[in-house]
């Protein structure tokens, strides 16, 4: 039996390495799918009597919907996981609006994933309405990313360190197994992911993109202007500081 389990683990690790290479070489959509598949596989190895894993759920919010990659409900708290698939050097801080990816001296910018995950946490908080349950946001990078990020309280890790990070964040039991199962059921039944809602989610994203292309801030309707930042040029709202919307320069 031990030999069988050992062999399964070895083959799992081999598959993991193959998937990582696919992520490194693949197209963005393919990279995203495989990246989340790797994280799903890793999370499946958490002790099932202590951790319940929910993948890819969509929750209603005041502004529309919030698409959450992974939620782990545990007797130790709730862990909200945002998966990113980037290669190269990743540079950023906890509070910066944009992070920078550097590959062979070529720089590109993307939104701070900590801020993105904060929205997911707020959606879950609004659903639970229980301040006694701690919620831990985690950003994990799949692929060949070299993390050069400066954070104080947020957790940003490579996917290989994800499970250890989850186990290390909280070792104090905050709920019993019955409550854990109830929260898992609540999240599952609150999942509004459907063909119709997914189309609406995509429509909202496309409308936002159309506004950006037209030079209109999707948050307040102000004018988008080019600005210079610490890590290069980016697009920002002319109504700053009242509106802090930013977008990477294409």
C-alpha positions as CSV (number, residue, x, y, z in Angstrom):
1,X,0.0,0.0,0.0
2,X,2.8,2.4,0.9
3,X,4.6,1.6,-2.4
4,X,1.4,2.3,-4.3
5,X,0.9,5.7,-2.6
6,X,4.6,6.5,-3.1
7,X,4.3,5.7,-6.9
8,X,1.2,7.9,-7.2
9,X,3.1,10.7,-5.6
10,X,6.1,10.3,-7.9
11,X,3.8,10.3,-11.0
12,X,2.0,13.3,-9.6
13,X,5.2,15.2,-9.3
14,X,6.2,14.1,-12.9
15,X,2.9,15.4,-14.2
16,X,3.4,18.6,-12.2
17,X,6.8,19.2,-13.9
18,X,5.2,18.5,-17.3
19,X,2.4,20.9,-16.6
20,X,4.8,23.6,-15.5
21,X,6.7,23.3,-18.8
22,X,3.4,23.6,-20.7
23,X,2.6,26.7,-18.7
24,X,6.0,28.2,-19.5
25,X,5.6,27.7,-23.2
26,X,1.8,27.9,-23.8
27,X,-0.6,30.6,-24.9
28,X,-2.1,32.8,-22.1
29,X,-5.5,31.0,-22.1
30,X,-3.8,27.6,-22.0
31,X,-1.4,28.7,-19.4
32,X,-4.2,30.0,-17.2
33,X,-6.1,26.7,-17.4
34,X,-3.1,24.5,-16.6
35,X,-2.0,26.8,-13.9
36,X,-5.3,26.5,-12.1
37,X,-5.2,22.7,-12.7
38,X,-1.9,22.5,-10.9
39,X,-3.2,24.4,-8.0
40,X,-6.4,22.3,-7.8
41,X,-4.2,19.2,-7.7
42,X,-2.1,20.6,-4.9
43,X,-5.1,21.6,-2.9
44,X,-6.6,18.1,-3.2
45,X,-3.7,16.9,-1.0
46,X,-4.8,18.9,2.0
47,X,-6.3,16.8,4.8
48,X,-9.9,16.3,3.8
49,X,-11.2,16.2,7.4
50,X,-9.8,19.7,8.0
51,X,-10.0,21.4,4.7
52,X,-12.8,21.7,2.1
53,X,-11.8,23.0,-1.3
54,X,-14.1,24.8,-3.7
55,X,-12.9,25.7,-7.2
56,X,-13.9,28.5,-9.5
57,X,-17.0,30.1,-7.9
58,X,-18.8,33.2,-8.9
59,X,-20.4,35.3,-6.1
60,X,-22.8,38.2,-6.5
61,X,-21.6,41.6,-5.3
62,X,-23.0,45.1,-5.2
63,X,-21.1,45.9,-8.4
64,X,-22.0,42.6,-10.2
65,X,-20.0,39.4,-9.7
66,X,-16.7,38.3,-8.3
67,X,-14.9,35.3,-9.8
68,X,-12.9,33.5,-7.2
69,X,-10.3,30.9,-8.3
70,X,-10.2,28.8,-5.2
71,X,-11.6,28.9,-1.7
72,X,-10.4,26.6,1.1
73,X,-12.8,26.3,4.1
74,X,-11.1,25.0,7.1
75,X,-11.6,24.5,10.9
76,X,-8.7,27.0,11.0
77,X,-10.4,29.7,8.9
78,X,-11.1,30.5,5.2
79,X,-8.3,30.8,2.6
80,X,-9.1,32.8,-0.6
81,X,-6.6,32.0,-3.4
82,X,-5.9,34.0,-6.5
83,X,-3.9,32.2,-9.1
84,X,-1.6,34.1,-11.5
85,X,0.4,32.6,-14.4
86,X,3.5,34.6,-15.2
87,X,7.1,33.9,-16.1
88,X,10.1,36.1,-15.6
89,X,10.7,38.5,-12.7
90,X,7.7,39.8,-10.9
91,X,8.2,43.1,-9.1
92,X,5.8,45.0,-6.9
93,X,4.7,46.1,-3.5
94,X,1.6,45.4,-1.4
95,X,0.2,48.9,-2.0
96,X,1.2,49.7,-5.5
97,X,-1.5,49.8,-8.2
98,X,0.5,48.0,-10.8
99,X,3.1,45.2,-10.7
100,X,5.8,44.7,-13.3
101,X,6.8,41.6,-15.2
102,X,10.3,41.6,-16.7
103,X,11.3,39.0,-19.3
104,X,14.7,39.5,-21.1
105,X,14.6,43.3,-20.2
106,X,11.1,43.7,-21.7
107,X,8.8,45.2,-19.1
108,X,5.0,44.9,-18.9
109,X,2.5,45.8,-16.2
110,X,-0.5,44.1,-14.7
111,X,-2.9,45.0,-11.9
112,X,-1.8,44.2,-8.3
113,X,-3.3,40.8,-7.6
114,X,-3.4,41.5,-3.9
115,X,-6.0,44.2,-4.6
116,X,-7.9,41.9,-6.9
117,X,-8.0,39.2,-4.3
118,X,-9.2,41.8,-1.7
119,X,-12.4,42.1,-3.7
120,X,-12.9,38.4,-3.5
121,X,-12.4,38.5,0.3
122,X,-15.0,41.2,0.6
123,X,-17.5,39.2,-1.4
124,X,-17.1,36.3,0.9
125,X,-17.3,38.5,4.0
126,X,-20.6,40.0,2.8
127,X,-22.0,36.5,2.3
128,X,-20.9,35.1,5.7
129,X,-21.6,38.1,7.9
130,X,-19.5,36.5,10.6
131,X,-16.5,38.5,11.9
132,X,-15.4,35.7,14.2
133,X,-14.1,33.6,11.2
134,X,-10.7,34.8,9.9
135,X,-10.3,35.0,6.1
136,X,-6.7,34.7,4.7
137,X,-6.1,36.0,1.2
138,X,-3.2,34.3,-0.7
139,X,-1.8,35.1,-4.2
140,X,0.0,32.2,-5.8
141,X,2.1,32.2,-9.0
142,X,2.2,29.1,-11.2
143,X,4.9,28.8,-13.9
144,X,8.5,30.0,-13.9
145,X,8.0,33.2,-12.0
146,X,10.8,34.8,-9.9
147,X,9.0,36.8,-7.2
148,X,10.7,40.1,-6.2
149,X,7.7,41.5,-4.3
150,X,7.7,43.5,-1.1
151,X,4.7,42.7,1.2
152,X,4.1,43.2,4.9
153,X,0.8,41.4,5.7
154,X,-0.2,39.8,2.4
155,X,0.9,36.4,1.3
156,X,2.4,36.0,-2.2
157,X,3.9,32.6,-2.9
158,X,5.0,30.1,-5.6
159,X,2.5,27.3,-6.1
160,X,4.9,24.8,-4.6
161,X,4.7,26.6,-1.2
162,X,0.9,27.0,-1.3
163,X,-0.1,24.1,1.0
164,X,2.6,24.8,3.6
165,X,1.5,28.5,3.6
166,X,-2.1,27.5,4.2
167,X,-1.2,25.2,7.1
168,X,1.2,27.8,8.6
169,X,-1.2,30.8,8.5
170,X,-3.5,29.5,11.2
171,X,-3.1,26.6,13.6
172,X,-5.8,27.7,16.0
173,X,-9.2,25.9,15.6
174,X,-11.9,28.5,15.0
175,X,-14.8,26.3,14.1
176,X,-15.9,22.6,14.3
177,X,-16.3,20.3,11.4
178,X,-20.1,20.9,11.3
179,X,-19.7,24.6,10.9
180,X,-17.0,24.0,8.3
181,X,-19.4,21.9,6.3
182,X,-22.2,24.5,6.6
183,X,-19.9,27.2,5.2
184,X,-18.8,25.0,2.3
185,X,-22.5,24.3,1.5
186,X,-23.3,28.1,1.7
187,X,-20.6,29.0,-0.7
188,X,-21.5,26.2,-3.1
189,X,-25.2,27.1,-3.1
190,X,-24.3,30.8,-3.5
191,X,-22.3,30.1,-6.6
192,X,-24.1,31.9,-9.4
193,X,-21.8,30.5,-12.1
194,X,-23.9,29.5,-15.0
195,X,-23.8,30.0,-18.8
196,X,-26.0,33.0,-18.5
197,X,-24.1,34.6,-15.6
198,X,-20.8,33.8,-17.2
199,X,-21.9,35.5,-20.4
200,X,-23.0,38.5,-18.3
201,X,-19.6,38.5,-16.5
202,X,-17.8,38.5,-19.9
203,X,-20.1,41.2,-21.2
204,X,-19.3,43.4,-18.3
205,X,-15.6,42.9,-18.8
206,X,-15.9,43.6,-22.6
207,X,-17.9,46.8,-21.8
208,X,-15.1,47.9,-19.5
209,X,-12.6,47.2,-22.2
210,X,-14.6,49.3,-24.7
211,X,-14.6,52.2,-22.3
212,X,-10.9,51.9,-21.8
213,X,-10.3,51.9,-25.5
214,X,-12.4,55.0,-25.8
215,X,-10.3,56.7,-23.1
216,X,-13.1,56.7,-20.5
217,X,-12.5,55.6,-16.9
218,X,-14.8,52.5,-16.3
219,X,-15.1,53.5,-12.6
220,X,-16.1,57.1,-12.6
221,X,-16.5,58.1,-16.3
222,X,-13.5,60.5,-16.2
223,X,-10.9,60.8,-18.9
224,X,-8.0,58.3,-19.0
225,X,-4.6,59.9,-19.3
226,X,-1.0,58.6,-19.7
227,X,1.1,58.9,-16.5
228,X,4.6,58.2,-15.4
229,X,5.1,55.9,-12.4
230,X,8.0,54.3,-10.5
231,X,7.9,51.3,-12.9
232,X,7.2,53.1,-16.1
233,X,4.3,54.6,-17.9
234,X,0.7,53.6,-17.2
235,X,-2.9,54.8,-17.8
236,X,-4.6,56.6,-14.9
237,X,-7.9,58.5,-14.3
238,X,-7.8,62.3,-14.7
239,X,-9.9,62.5,-11.5
240,X,-7.1,61.3,-9.4
241,X,-6.9,61.2,-6.3
242,X,-10.7,61.0,-6.1
243,X,-10.6,58.1,-8.5
244,X,-7.5,55.8,-8.3
245,X,-8.3,53.6,-11.4
246,X,-5.2,52.5,-13.3
247,X,-4.5,50.3,-16.3
248,X,-1.3,49.0,-17.8
249,X,-0.1,50.7,-21.0
250,X,-0.6,48.4,-23.9
